[in-house]
């Protein structure tokens, strides 16, 4: 804090409250600040980008809380946990165990989904075996294990007290009852209880019948009639198995015990399978003339027609089709388990195969022009000759564009003469055309060669698994389905992959309509846990996602909110949650729901520390910590710690406690981002026709060029799908550039010729290692090294430009390899980084450091800030090439960065602006064209205000307008209202998320 009196006042206040006391925090640019964090409250940390918010929240408070928690474990357990550095702080007291929920997406595995990340899948694999009903994949009948009692109950429901053929008379109730009793006694329903027994191969019927007699059985059911085995039946041949009659029972209450006993015996000898054959005394010999029926449910509805053979089984077995299915176990309903994973894609949902769009990228070319890309080179030119010879034999026109050829001719080129199957060496020798697919199959047999593997990688692509259709599960898991029983007439049956493909909001509604048994408390508990987590996901604004959505495809904000749901579902208490801008990607309409979720987490007894710039969340905080006043070295001071109302108060006595707070000025309205006085007009555009990727509803969109356009809409409405998948990837294809994924589905994207290039500026980090620096990223270091190498002392020593590189060359310190520090691995503690004793942190060898440029060694130059470097380079002749990119950096508020500062230490807002400055520097000399044929580059930004303070947003907008004034076009996906109000054109998607958007 600014004054000692203020510090003393806060210490006294903190003693009376339950809080975390931080004293002397000096991590990164923090200036030894003292601050109290109240427990059980929602505290928001705000301030300009680079002021030290993350240094306080994550690298100091969270790091110490996590470090102390890990230290409570044994040394053996500690080696398996993340080890964190001890932060630079004098003292921290009263800190609880800490959990960090950051905005980055660390997941790279394709196995991780929203369901696995939230642990919902763990509950589903227990819930599904208990509740799901099994259905035969062949006939569709429901399968359930039976026992003798349940089979007897079904037989009684079907046949007890029903006259066999004649319907009941309608005249006279007493006469009707009398006639029912007479007909029931005269024509009582009789059933045969039979079981199958195998007949050994080449066994004579007489020998087999003697065997049955020895076992006490005298009748069999064959050819829809009863045959005795003690007489000499005229049976010449037996099949592989025979139905043996266990008993014949007339259905009545008196014979129930006999029926159950007969079924039990038949099940024992029939290995868990039994048949019930309905017959009557006077129809027994006419059974073969009665039409057989196959629907047991029809028999229940119409007992007069129930004369079919009714098979039953005690296992997971369709008795009608004689088909066994795998019993339901938790492993069967997990794609991360070998029992449940699809055997073809092994649970990934995708397979890698040859992509014909890469093999034949331009179908407007003819066969003669080399429509098959891989055949164009010298190495495989012989295959092009084979194709031409085959086309001559088949009389295929080789001068017509490939796309205009008949489908049969196209299939011939692609699949070859055999159309399907593997080609043999004989086929190749006989000059049979093997097709494009056959050529790649031949290449795949040569993958032991490195260059062949590299070649194949250029033509392969991930495609949806054809076996599971992307569902990840093997076919046996699809036999088990759950339905809503509230409305049986319109009940929907869903397998587990189908359930996981539902939007989370729809999945929640589906589960709530399932009618569970009141006696199954376990199933109810599982459903309640699943529904609670699904409800949390909806509350934090990601109800449009699906449980099978791959985690690595989520944005940073979506990952953070999904993690927040995991914490809520875990019901943790007395825990410190540290969050980094959880509002990323949220429409202003949805921020209120997020605030309620955070308050819910707070009300359970947890402490929330949130780094945030969203005004709604700042105003919902119980406590506010403002870091400033500036950025980098100009920041790191505690501007305010206390209640928001006092922070915003206008009484002059309190102003001294936050004298230069940019946050207070913007919240009070003293500063604001002005609305542009005029809007630019566009004379040309890029037209998207019939966009239908994901939830887009076949929409047509005109994106004007030469202006600043903003794409808005609620979270999940289709903004990223439209801009990333449809616009960006189709423009890359039109420009002949490759992308990591296929372009989004649409009829056409026209107008690509009106731009020079398309540039995506996304949220990906700049670097993960400390070797990349701002001067390297901006491409200035090569020229700087050349200037050092041109100095007389360097030339005298024979030093070249490579000697002044700390990433390679002979001039860097050999002990630390140019990093300036050494890493000491501590087995049970966090790795220790100490300054290199050889170079003392200066990265280079002594003879290299002796070379100076205007009084600065290479190490001294890398230690300059951007602002200092601008003044330094003004002394040299090529100051324009070096100073102008740095001047743009200073203009956007990054003048405090050091030229040699590792990029992995930059905040999200700093990284985003550095990317923008690089693109601006690369296009500095491109001026607005006058003929209207081209409009420079098209820049696409995905939420560029991520990590930016109100004042940083104002700087960013000035950069945007500068880019547009230079002749470029900007399309921004954004929720920030300050950015939206400054756009020249708005494209709004909606009205809702998921299926209700697009």
Buried (B, 14 or more C-beta within 10 A) or exposed (E): BBEEEBBEEBEEBBEEEEBBBBBBBBBBBBBBBBBBBBBBBBBBBBBBBBBBBBBBBBBBBBBBBBBBBBEEEEEEEBEEEEBBBEBBBEEBEEBBBBBBBBBEBEBEEBBBBBBBBBBBBBBBBBBBBBBBBBBBBEEEBEBEBBBBEBBBBBBBEBBBBBBBBEEEEEEEEEEEEEBBEEBBEEBBBBBBBBBBBEBEEEEEBEEBBEBBEEEEBBBBBBEBEBBEBEEEBEBEEBEEEBBBBBBBBBBBEEBBEBBBBBBBBBBBBBBBBBBBBBBBEEBBEEBEEBEEBEBBEEBEEEBEBBBBBBBBBBBBBBBBBEBEBBBBBBBBBBBBBEBBBBEEBBBBBBBEBBBBBBBBBBBEBBBBEBBBBBBBEEEBEEBBEBBBEBBEEEEBBBEBBBEEBEEEBBEBBBBBBBEEEEBEEEBBEEEBBBBBBBBBBBBEEEEEEEEBEEBBEEBBBBBEBEBBEBBBBBBBBBBBBBBBEEEEEEEEEBBBBBBBBBBBBBBBBBBEEBEBEEEEEEBEEBBEBBBBBBBBBBBBBBBBBBBBBBBBBBBBBBBBBBBBBBBBBEEBEEBBBBBBBBBBBBBBEBBBBBBEBBBEBBEBEBBBBBBBBBBBBBBBBBBBBBBBBBBBBBBBBBBBBBEBEEBBBEEEEBEEBBEEBBBBBBBBEEBEBEEBEEEBEBEBBBEBBBBBBBBBEEBEBBBBBBBBBBBBBBBBBBBBBBBBBBBBBBBBBBEEEEBEEBBBBBEEBBBBEBBBBBBBBBBEEBBEEBBBBBBBBBEBBEEBBEBBBEBEEBEEBEBBBBBBBBBEBEBBBEEBBBBBBBEEEEEBBBEEBEEBEBBEBBBBBEEBBEBBBEEBBBBBBBBBBBBBBBEBBEEBEEEEEBBBBBBBBBBBBBBBBBBBBBBBBBBBBBBBBBBBBBBBBBBEEBEEEEEEEBBBBBBBBBBBBBBBBBBBBBBBBEBBBBBBEBBBBBBBBBBBEBBBBBBBBEBEBBEBBBBBBB
